[in-house]
């Protein structure tokens, strides 16, 4: 059975996972150290193509993105993330006083920016403000297992970038399964969590919804354990 790579951040999450995209080795090295001593789990990427790929893996809570990168520019990376529905909170690093870079960054979908050189304290303050804002967003999104759930729109964006509309029940079921990916969930457990308190609970109806989610996400997404329940597959 494959390890919980894409969904691990959801289970017993304590650390904030940060993707640091910076091709200046010295700056990246010292920032990584300082961020880690402030409690972040940091992965560093030094080129745009890899960074875009990593940012789509849905394991990060926030990214710090330099704009001048080899292979693919930071603004292109950001633009690509946003056009795929990836809402990862991003702080862009720009050259000092380069107002056009800041404009480019915001146009591409940055949440905040910081001009180089900067004090790490300022980056830390901006990171915690951004993470706070992201967690306060009404109708938030859940980015897990390569899927993006949008509560406000009641949609799921699949791994191949297609956005599908869900009913309220489908949405609640999928969210619950994603939050407990890799674990066996019994029919009665699922029923308890997706219906309102007063509604008629019929656990056989779960099968209908599971079938519908498989149609949307692919047959391999949810495994049936006979007599036990269902598992949302981690990979
Ligand atoms: Ca650079």
Boltz pocket constraint, residues with backbone or C-beta under 6 A from the ligand:
constraints:
  - pocket:
      binder: B
      contacts: [[A, 22], [A, 23], [A, 24], [A, 66], [A, 67], [A, 68], [A, 69]]
      max_distance: 6.0
